[in-house]
Amino acid sequence: MANTVSALKRVRVTEHRTLINRTRKTRLRHGIRAMRRLLETKDVKGATQLVPKTYSLIDRAAKWGIIKKNTAARYKSRLTIRLRKIASA
């Protein structure tokens, strides 16, 4: 266990940040999952409406450091490709 005041504070801050990061990561996963479900059911209208919200979640997660920048780009690219595929069909 930490002995100094600053070390005790770091423990408190780390626990708090861990909770926030866990919440943000969960929200990101749920957003992507909702988008993927719409794509699987071939709901073009619903998926098109959800794109801005999903992209926003992905971009914010990358900004906060929850996921890396290239990971965010990959997620968005793959979702876009799938959406275009079902929209053209």
Biopython code that builds the backbone (N, CA, C, O; Angstrom):
import numpy as np
from Bio.PDB.StructureBuilder import StructureBuilder

atoms = [
    (1, "MET", "N", (0.852, -1.188, 0.000)),
    (1, "MET", "CA", (0.000, 0.000, 0.000)),
    (1, "MET", "C", (0.890, 1.241, 0.000)),
    (1, "MET", "O", (1.998, 1.247, 0.537)),
    (2, "ALA", "N", (0.362, 2.280, -0.620)),
    (2, "ALA", "CA", (1.108, 3.530, -0.737)),
    (2, "ALA", "C", (1.246, 4.195, 0.632)),
    (2, "ALA", "O", (0.356, 4.111, 1.478)),
    (3, "ASN", "N", (2.387, 4.859, 0.825)),
    (3, "ASN", "CA", (2.654, 5.497, 2.106)),
    (3, "ASN", "C", (2.551, 7.011, 2.047)),
    (3, "ASN", "O", (2.089, 7.635, 3.002)),
    (4, "THR", "N", (2.970, 7.608, 0.950)),
    (4, "THR", "CA", (3.001, 9.063, 0.879)),
    (4, "THR", "C", (1.646, 9.608, 0.457)),
    (4, "THR", "O", (0.816, 8.899, -0.112)),
    (5, "VAL", "N", (1.448, 10.881, 0.752)),
    (5, "VAL", "CA", (0.196, 11.539, 0.413)),
    (5, "VAL", "C", (0.004, 11.554, -1.104)),
    (5, "VAL", "O", (-1.096, 11.300, -1.596)),
    (6, "SER", "N", (1.067, 11.850, -1.837)),
    (6, "SER", "CA", (0.947, 11.912, -3.296)),
    (6, "SER", "C", (0.666, 10.534, -3.883)),
    (6, "SER", "O", (-0.079, 10.422, -4.857)),
    (7, "ALA", "N", (1.245, 9.491, -3.313)),
    (7, "ALA", "CA", (1.000, 8.143, -3.800)),
    (7, "ALA", "C", (-0.442, 7.719, -3.513)),
    (7, "ALA", "O", (-1.068, 7.046, -4.333)),
    (8, "LEU", "N", (-0.963, 8.108, -2.360)),
    (8, "LEU", "CA", (-2.352, 7.809, -2.035)),
    (8, "LEU", "C", (-3.296, 8.529, -2.998)),
    (8, "LEU", "O", (-4.307, 7.974, -3.429)),
    (9, "LYS", "N", (-2.951, 9.766, -3.324)),
    (9, "LYS", "CA", (-3.764, 10.515, -4.273)),
    (9, "LYS", "C", (-3.739, 9.847, -5.644)),
    (9, "LYS", "O", (-4.775, 9.749, -6.302)),
    (10, "ARG", "N", (-2.571, 9.387, -6.081)),
    (10, "ARG", "CA", (-2.461, 8.724, -7.377)),
    (10, "ARG", "C", (-3.356, 7.483, -7.415)),
    (10, "ARG", "O", (-3.968, 7.190, -8.442)),
    (11, "VAL", "N", (-3.431, 6.760, -6.305)),
    (11, "VAL", "CA", (-4.289, 5.579, -6.232)),
    (11, "VAL", "C", (-5.743, 5.983, -6.429)),
    (11, "VAL", "O", (-6.478, 5.349, -7.187)),
    (12, "ARG", "N", (-6.153, 7.056, -5.732)),
    (12, "ARG", "CA", (-7.536, 7.537, -5.857)),
    (12, "ARG", "C", (-7.835, 7.992, -7.277)),
    (12, "ARG", "O", (-8.877, 7.648, -7.834)),
    (13, "VAL", "N", (-6.935, 8.753, -7.857)),
    (13, "VAL", "CA", (-7.140, 9.271, -9.206)),
    (13, "VAL", "C", (-7.189, 8.128, -10.216)),
    (13, "VAL", "O", (-8.026, 8.126, -11.119)),
    (14, "THR", "N", (-6.299, 7.164, -10.062)),
    (14, "THR", "CA", (-6.260, 6.028, -10.977)),
    (14, "THR", "C", (-7.560, 5.234, -10.923)),
    (14, "THR", "O", (-8.089, 4.838, -11.962)),
    (15, "GLU", "N", (-8.074, 5.002, -9.731)),
    (15, "GLU", "CA", (-9.337, 4.280, -9.597)),
    (15, "GLU", "C", (-10.474, 5.040, -10.279)),
    (15, "GLU", "O", (-11.311, 4.439, -10.953)),
    (16, "HIS", "N", (-10.503, 6.349, -10.102)),
    (16, "HIS", "CA", (-11.546, 7.179, -10.706)),
    (16, "HIS", "C", (-11.434, 7.161, -12.227)),
    (16, "HIS", "O", (-12.441, 7.007, -12.918)),
    (17, "ARG", "N", (-10.232, 7.316, -12.750)),
    (17, "ARG", "CA", (-10.027, 7.329, -14.201)),
    (17, "ARG", "C", (-10.359, 5.961, -14.809)),
    (17, "ARG", "O", (-10.874, 5.880, -15.924)),
    (18, "THR", "N", (-10.058, 4.886, -14.064)),
    (18, "THR", "CA", (-10.363, 3.544, -14.545)),
    (18, "THR", "C", (-11.865, 3.373, -14.736)),
    (18, "THR", "O", (-12.305, 2.791, -15.728)),
    (19, "LEU", "N", (-12.653, 3.879, -13.790)),
    (19, "LEU", "CA", (-14.109, 3.795, -13.909)),
    (19, "LEU", "C", (-14.605, 4.576, -15.126)),
    (19, "LEU", "O", (-15.463, 4.100, -15.870)),
    (20, "ILE", "N", (-14.063, 5.768, -15.321)),
    (20, "ILE", "CA", (-14.471, 6.594, -16.456)),
    (20, "ILE", "C", (-14.105, 5.907, -17.769)),
    (20, "ILE", "O", (-14.921, 5.838, -18.687)),
    (21, "ASN", "N", (-12.870, 5.399, -17.853)),
    (21, "ASN", "CA", (-12.431, 4.743, -19.085)),
    (21, "ASN", "C", (-13.246, 3.488, -19.375)),
    (21, "ASN", "O", (-13.555, 3.199, -20.531)),
    (22, "ARG", "N", (-13.591, 2.749, -18.336)),
    (22, "ARG", "CA", (-14.394, 1.542, -18.519)),
    (22, "ARG", "C", (-15.773, 1.908, -19.068)),
    (22, "ARG", "O", (-16.290, 1.233, -19.959)),
    (23, "THR", "N", (-16.364, 2.972, -18.535)),
    (23, "THR", "CA", (-17.666, 3.427, -19.014)),
    (23, "THR", "C", (-17.589, 3.842, -20.474)),
    (23, "THR", "O", (-18.459, 3.494, -21.273)),
    (24, "ARG", "N", (-16.550, 4.586, -20.818)),
    (24, "ARG", "CA", (-16.400, 5.058, -22.194)),
    (24, "ARG", "C", (-16.180, 3.909, -23.161)),
    (24, "ARG", "O", (-16.733, 3.910, -24.261)),
    (25, "LYS", "N", (-15.385, 2.936, -22.768)),
    (25, "LYS", "CA", (-15.121, 1.795, -23.636)),
    (25, "LYS", "C", (-16.389, 0.968, -23.831)),
    (25, "LYS", "O", (-16.652, 0.483, -24.932)),
    (26, "THR", "N", (-17.170, 0.806, -22.774)),
    (26, "THR", "CA", (-18.421, 0.069, -22.865)),
    (26, "THR", "C", (-19.385, 0.781, -23.801)),
    (26, "THR", "O", (-20.033, 0.148, -24.635)),
    (27, "ARG", "N", (-19.480, 2.101, -23.661)),
    (27, "ARG", "CA", (-20.366, 2.885, -24.520)),
    (27, "ARG", "C", (-19.936, 2.755, -25.986)),
    (27, "ARG", "O", (-20.778, 2.654, -26.878)),
    (28, "LEU", "N", (-18.640, 2.760, -26.223)),
    (28, "LEU", "CA", (-18.125, 2.591, -27.581)),
    (28, "LEU", "C", (-18.510, 1.222, -28.140)),
    (28, "LEU", "O", (-19.003, 1.124, -29.264)),
    (29, "ARG", "N", (-18.289, 0.178, -27.363)),
    (29, "ARG", "CA", (-18.594, -1.169, -27.827)),
    (29, "ARG", "C", (-20.087, -1.332, -28.136)),
    (29, "ARG", "O", (-20.454, -1.956, -29.132)),
    (30, "HIS", "N", (-20.942, -0.767, -27.277)),
    (30, "HIS", "CA", (-22.377, -0.864, -27.501)),
    (30, "HIS", "C", (-22.796, -0.105, -28.759)),
    (30, "HIS", "O", (-23.666, -0.560, -29.502)),
    (31, "GLY", "N", (-22.180, 1.045, -28.993)),
    (31, "GLY", "CA", (-22.501, 1.811, -30.192)),
    (31, "GLY", "C", (-22.122, 1.074, -31.457)),
    (31, "GLY", "O", (-22.895, 1.027, -32.414)),
    (32, "ILE", "N", (-20.927, 0.496, -31.462)),
    (32, "ILE", "CA", (-20.472, -0.260, -32.629)),
    (32, "ILE", "C", (-21.333, -1.504, -32.812)),
    (32, "ILE", "O", (-21.667, -1.870, -33.939)),
    (33, "ARG", "N", (-21.690, -2.148, -31.718)),
    (33, "ARG", "CA", (-22.524, -3.344, -31.786)),
    (33, "ARG", "C", (-23.894, -3.026, -32.376)),
    (33, "ARG", "O", (-24.418, -3.796, -33.181)),
    (34, "ALA", "N", (-24.476, -1.894, -31.979)),
    (34, "ALA", "CA", (-25.784, -1.496, -32.517)),
    (34, "ALA", "C", (-25.694, -1.263, -34.019)),
    (34, "ALA", "O", (-26.581, -1.662, -34.774)),
    (35, "MET", "N", (-24.619, -0.615, -34.443)),
    (35, "MET", "CA", (-24.423, -0.359, -35.868)),
    (35, "MET", "C", (-24.259, -1.671, -36.631)),
    (35, "MET", "O", (-24.842, -1.839, -37.703)),
    (36, "ARG", "N", (-23.483, -2.588, -36.098)),
    (36, "ARG", "CA", (-23.262, -3.872, -36.771)),
    (36, "ARG", "C", (-24.555, -4.674, -36.868)),
    (36, "ARG", "O", (-24.787, -5.351, -37.869)),
    (37, "ARG", "N", (-25.400, -4.606, -35.841)),
    (37, "ARG", "CA", (-26.678, -5.316, -35.890)),
    (37, "ARG", "C", (-27.564, -4.778, -36.997)),
    (37, "ARG", "O", (-28.218, -5.546, -37.703)),
    (38, "LEU", "N", (-27.590, -3.450, -37.154)),
    (38, "LEU", "CA", (-28.372, -2.874, -38.242)),
    (38, "LEU", "C", (-27.824, -3.294, -39.597)),
    (38, "LEU", "O", (-28.587, -3.547, -40.530)),
    (39, "LEU", "N", (-26.506, -3.367, -39.706)),
    (39, "LEU", "CA", (-25.900, -3.784, -40.967)),
    (39, "LEU", "C", (-26.205, -5.255, -41.263)),
    (39, "LEU", "O", (-26.420, -5.624, -42.418)),
    (40, "GLU", "N", (-26.225, -6.088, -40.229)),
    (40, "GLU", "CA", (-26.517, -7.505, -40.421)),
    (40, "GLU", "C", (-27.962, -7.730, -40.862)),
    (40, "GLU", "O", (-28.245, -8.633, -41.649)),
    (41, "THR", "N", (-28.871, -6.902, -40.348)),
    (41, "THR", "CA", (-30.282, -7.032, -40.727)),
    (41, "THR", "C", (-30.587, -6.276, -42.011)),
    (41, "THR", "O", (-31.731, -6.256, -42.466)),
    (42, "LYS", "N", (-29.566, -5.651, -42.599)),
    (42, "LYS", "CA", (-29.681, -4.913, -43.860)),
    (42, "LYS", "C", (-30.669, -3.748, -43.759)),
    (42, "LYS", "O", (-31.404, -3.454, -44.701)),
    (43, "ASP", "N", (-30.668, -3.094, -42.596)),
    (43, "ASP", "CA", (-31.512, -1.912, -42.384)),
    (43, "ASP", "C", (-30.719, -0.669, -42.805)),
    (43, "ASP", "O", (-30.039, -0.049, -41.987)),
    (44, "VAL", "N", (-30.817, -0.317, -44.082)),
    (44, "VAL", "CA", (-30.015, 0.782, -44.628)),
    (44, "VAL", "C", (-30.413, 2.110, -43.996)),
    (44, "VAL", "O", (-29.552, 2.912, -43.635)),
    (45, "LYS", "N", (-31.713, 2.342, -43.863)),
    (45, "LYS", "CA", (-32.190, 3.617, -43.325)),
    (45, "LYS", "C", (-31.730, 3.807, -41.872)),
    (45, "LYS", "O", (-31.228, 4.871, -41.509)),
    (46, "GLY", "N", (-31.904, 2.778, -41.052)),
    (46, "GLY", "CA", (-31.493, 2.867, -39.655)),
    (46, "GLY", "C", (-29.990, 3.018, -39.504)),
    (46, "GLY", "O", (-29.519, 3.790, -38.670)),
    (47, "ALA", "N", (-29.235, 2.278, -40.312)),
    (47, "ALA", "CA", (-27.779, 2.349, -40.245)),
    (47, "ALA", "C", (-27.285, 3.718, -40.685)),
    (47, "ALA", "O", (-26.355, 4.269, -40.096)),
    (48, "THR", "N", (-27.915, 4.270, -41.734)),
    (48, "THR", "CA", (-27.516, 5.595, -42.215)),
    (48, "THR", "C", (-27.745, 6.658, -41.152)),
    (48, "THR", "O", (-26.943, 7.580, -41.005)),
    (49, "GLN", "N", (-28.834, 6.528, -40.414)),
    (49, "GLN", "CA", (-29.121, 7.493, -39.350)),
    (49, "GLN", "C", (-28.166, 7.332, -38.173)),
    (49, "GLN", "O", (-27.874, 8.300, -37.472)),
    (50, "LEU", "N", (-27.682, 6.120, -37.956)),
    (50, "LEU", "CA", (-26.812, 5.852, -36.809)),
    (50, "LEU", "C", (-25.335, 6.150, -37.102)),
    (50, "LEU", "O", (-24.527, 6.215, -36.175)),
    (51, "VAL", "N", (-24.978, 6.331, -38.368)),
    (51, "VAL", "CA", (-23.582, 6.557, -38.740)),
    (51, "VAL", "C", (-22.966, 7.749, -38.012)),
    (51, "VAL", "O", (-21.896, 7.587, -37.424)),
    (52, "PRO", "N", (-23.573, 8.938, -38.014)),
    (52, "PRO", "CA", (-22.916, 10.073, -37.342)),
    (52, "PRO", "C", (-22.677, 9.838, -35.851)),
    (52, "PRO", "O", (-21.630, 10.204, -35.318)),
    (53, "LYS", "N", (-23.650, 9.227, -35.187)),
    (53, "LYS", "CA", (-23.512, 8.956, -33.753)),
    (53, "LYS", "C", (-22.388, 7.957, -33.492)),
    (53, "LYS", "O", (-21.597, 8.128, -32.564)),
    (54, "THR", "N", (-22.325, 6.914, -34.317)),
    (54, "THR", "CA", (-21.289, 5.891, -34.157)),
    (54, "THR", "C", (-19.910, 6.465, -34.437)),
    (54, "THR", "O", (-18.964, 6.202, -33.694)),
    (55, "TYR", "N", (-19.789, 7.252, -35.512)),
    (55, "TYR", "CA", (-18.506, 7.868, -35.837)),
    (55, "TYR", "C", (-18.062, 8.813, -34.726)),
    (55, "TYR", "O", (-16.879, 8.892, -34.399)),
    (56, "SER", "N", (-19.015, 9.521, -34.159)),
    (56, "SER", "CA", (-18.691, 10.431, -33.063)),
    (56, "SER", "C", (-18.147, 9.664, -31.860)),
    (56, "SER", "O", (-17.165, 10.080, -31.246)),
    (57, "LEU", "N", (-18.788, 8.544, -31.528)),
    (57, "LEU", "CA", (-18.304, 7.704, -30.420)),
    (57, "LEU", "C", (-16.893, 7.212, -30.690)),
    (57, "LEU", "O", (-16.037, 7.230, -29.806)),
    (58, "ILE", "N", (-16.658, 6.772, -31.920)),
    (58, "ILE", "CA", (-15.341, 6.238, -32.278)),
    (58, "ILE", "C", (-14.284, 7.339, -32.203)),
    (58, "ILE", "O", (-13.201, 7.128, -31.656)),
    (59, "ASP", "N", (-14.601, 8.511, -32.752)),
    (59, "ASP", "CA", (-13.635, 9.615, -32.750)),
    (59, "ASP", "C", (-13.325, 10.092, -31.329)),
    (59, "ASP", "O", (-12.174, 10.383, -31.001)),
    (60, "ARG", "N", (-14.355, 10.167, -30.495)),
    (60, "ARG", "CA", (-14.117, 10.594, -29.115)),
    (60, "ARG", "C", (-13.294, 9.571, -28.349)),
    (60, "ARG", "O", (-12.436, 9.941, -27.547)),
    (61, "ALA", "N", (-13.548, 8.280, -28.587)),
    (61, "ALA", "CA", (-12.763, 7.241, -27.926)),
    (61, "ALA", "C", (-11.301, 7.347, -28.329)),
    (61, "ALA", "O", (-10.413, 7.154, -27.499)),
    (62, "ALA", "N", (-11.044, 7.653, -29.598)),
    (62, "ALA", "CA", (-9.662, 7.816, -30.054)),
    (62, "ALA", "C", (-9.035, 9.051, -29.420)),
    (62, "ALA", "O", (-7.864, 9.031, -29.041)),
    (63, "LYS", "N", (-9.803, 10.114, -29.306)),
    (63, "LYS", "CA", (-9.289, 11.342, -28.709)),
    (63, "LYS", "C", (-8.921, 11.136, -27.237)),
    (63, "LYS", "O", (-7.908, 11.647, -26.758)),
    (64, "TRP", "N", (-9.762, 10.381, -26.534)),
    (64, "TRP", "CA", (-9.519, 10.133, -25.111)),
    (64, "TRP", "C", (-8.433, 9.094, -24.871)),
    (64, "TRP", "O", (-7.959, 8.948, -23.745)),
    (65, "GLY", "N", (-8.032, 8.366, -25.916)),
    (65, "GLY", "CA", (-7.006, 7.348, -25.740)),
    (65, "GLY", "C", (-7.563, 5.989, -25.373)),
    (65, "GLY", "O", (-6.813, 5.107, -24.954)),
    (66, "ILE", "N", (-8.863, 5.805, -25.521)),
    (66, "ILE", "CA", (-9.470, 4.507, -25.234)),
    (66, "ILE", "C", (-9.050, 3.506, -26.304)),
    (66, "ILE", "O", (-8.730, 2.355, -26.010)),
    (67, "ILE", "N", (-9.058, 3.975, -27.563)),
    (67, "ILE", "CA", (-8.541, 3.183, -28.671)),
    (67, "ILE", "C", (-7.538, 4.050, -29.424)),
    (67, "ILE", "O", (-7.531, 5.273, -29.281)),
    (68, "LYS", "N", (-6.699, 3.412, -30.221)),
    (68, "LYS", "CA", (-5.707, 4.173, -30.982)),
    (68, "LYS", "C", (-6.348, 4.789, -32.216)),
    (68, "LYS", "O", (-7.424, 4.383, -32.655)),
    (69, "LYS", "N", (-5.654, 5.781, -32.761)),
    (69, "LYS", "CA", (-6.169, 6.524, -33.905)),
    (69, "LYS", "C", (-6.375, 5.622, -35.117)),
    (69, "LYS", "O", (-7.385, 5.739, -35.811)),
    (70, "ASN", "N", (-5.433, 4.729, -35.376)),
    (70, "ASN", "CA", (-5.563, 3.827, -36.523)),
    (70, "ASN", "C", (-6.689, 2.816, -36.317)),
    (70, "ASN", "O", (-7.346, 2.414, -37.277)),
    (71, "THR", "N", (-6.908, 2.412, -35.088)),
    (71, "THR", "CA", (-8.008, 1.503, -34.784)),
    (71, "THR", "C", (-9.331, 2.183, -35.080)),
    (71, "THR", "O", (-10.238, 1.574, -35.647)),
    (72, "ALA", "N", (-9.440, 3.450, -34.694)),
    (72, "ALA", "CA", (-10.658, 4.214, -34.972)),
    (72, "ALA", "C", (-10.884, 4.319, -36.475)),
    (72, "ALA", "O", (-12.007, 4.154, -36.952)),
    (73, "ALA", "N", (-9.824, 4.591, -37.214)),
    (73, "ALA", "CA", (-9.939, 4.707, -38.666)),
    (73, "ALA", "C", (-10.371, 3.369, -39.269)),
    (73, "ALA", "O", (-11.182, 3.338, -40.195)),
    (74, "ARG", "N", (-9.842, 2.286, -38.757)),
    (74, "ARG", "CA", (-10.191, 0.962, -39.265)),
    (74, "ARG", "C", (-11.660, 0.644, -39.000)),
    (74, "ARG", "O", (-12.354, 0.138, -39.881)),
    (75, "TYR", "N", (-12.137, 0.940, -37.784)),
    (75, "TYR", "CA", (-13.539, 0.710, -37.451)),
    (75, "TYR", "C", (-14.449, 1.480, -38.397)),
    (75, "TYR", "O", (-15.401, 0.926, -38.945)),
    (76, "LYS", "N", (-14.149, 2.762, -38.582)),
    (76, "LYS", "CA", (-14.992, 3.592, -39.435)),
    (76, "LYS", "C", (-14.951, 3.118, -40.876)),
    (76, "LYS", "O", (-15.979, 3.102, -41.554)),
    (77, "SER", "N", (-13.787, 2.737, -41.345)),
    (77, "SER", "CA", (-13.653, 2.270, -42.716)),
    (77, "SER", "C", (-14.460, 0.997, -42.946)),
    (77, "SER", "O", (-15.168, 0.888, -43.948)),
    (78, "ARG", "N", (-14.365, 0.064, -42.060)),
    (78, "ARG", "CA", (-15.070, -1.203, -42.230)),
    (78, "ARG", "C", (-16.577, -1.026, -42.139)),
    (78, "ARG", "O", (-17.329, -1.672, -42.870)),
    (79, "LEU", "N", (-17.023, -0.143, -41.234)),
    (79, "LEU", "CA", (-18.461, 0.117, -41.149)),
    (79, "LEU", "C", (-18.960, 0.779, -42.424)),
    (79, "LEU", "O", (-20.040, 0.452, -42.918)),
    (80, "THR", "N", (-18.175, 1.710, -42.958)),
    (80, "THR", "CA", (-18.557, 2.402, -44.189)),
    (80, "THR", "C", (-18.642, 1.428, -45.358)),
    (80, "THR", "O", (-19.583, 1.482, -46.150)),
    (81, "ILE", "N", (-17.662, 0.542, -45.466)),
    (81, "ILE", "CA", (-17.660, -0.444, -46.547)),
    (81, "ILE", "C", (-18.902, -1.325, -46.465)),
    (81, "ILE", "O", (-19.552, -1.580, -47.479)),
    (82, "ARG", "N", (-19.231, -1.785, -45.279)),
    (82, "ARG", "CA", (-20.405, -2.649, -45.118)),
    (82, "ARG", "C", (-21.695, -1.902, -45.428)),
    (82, "ARG", "O", (-22.615, -2.463, -46.025)),
    (83, "LEU", "N", (-21.763, -0.626, -45.019)),
    (83, "LEU", "CA", (-22.959, 0.166, -45.281)),
    (83, "LEU", "C", (-23.121, 0.387, -46.774)),
    (83, "LEU", "O", (-24.231, 0.271, -47.294)),
    (84, "ARG", "N", (-22.045, 0.701, -47.472)),
    (84, "ARG", "CA", (-22.113, 0.908, -48.930)),
    (84, "ARG", "C", (-22.517, -0.383, -49.644)),
    (84, "ARG", "O", (-23.245, -0.347, -50.636)),
    (85, "LYS", "N", (-22.044, -1.516, -49.137)),
    (85, "LYS", "CA", (-22.348, -2.791, -49.767)),
    (85, "LYS", "C", (-23.841, -3.085, -49.693)),
    (85, "LYS", "O", (-24.436, -3.505, -50.685)),
    (86, "ILE", "N", (-24.456, -2.869, -48.524)),
    (86, "ILE", "CA", (-25.892, -3.168, -48.411)),
    (86, "ILE", "C", (-26.728, -2.065, -49.069)),
    (86, "ILE", "O", (-27.845, -2.324, -49.518)),
    (87, "ALA", "N", (-26.202, -0.845, -49.130)),
    (87, "ALA", "CA", (-26.960, 0.240, -49.757)),
    (87, "ALA", "C", (-27.038, 0.050, -51.267)),
    (87, "ALA", "O", (-28.046, 0.394, -51.886)),
    (88, "SER", "N", (-25.980, -0.496, -51.863)),
    (88, "SER", "CA", (-25.958, -0.682, -53.303)),
    (88, "SER", "C", (-26.733, -1.930, -53.729)),
    (88, "SER", "O", (-27.145, -2.046, -54.883)),
    (89, "ALA", "N", (-26.928, -2.855, -52.800)),
    (89, "ALA", "CA", (-27.599, -4.108, -53.146)),
    (89, "ALA", "C", (-29.109, -3.949, -53.229)),
    (89, "ALA", "O", (-29.817, -4.916, -53.511)),
]
sb = StructureBuilder()
sb.init_structure("model")
sb.init_model(0)
sb.init_chain("A")
sb.init_seg("    ")
for serial, (resi, resn, name, xyz) in enumerate(atoms, 1):
    if name == "N":
        sb.init_residue(resn, " ", resi, " ")
    sb.init_atom(name, np.array(xyz, "f"), 0.0, 1.0, " ", f" {name:<3s}", serial, name[0])
structure = sb.get_structure()
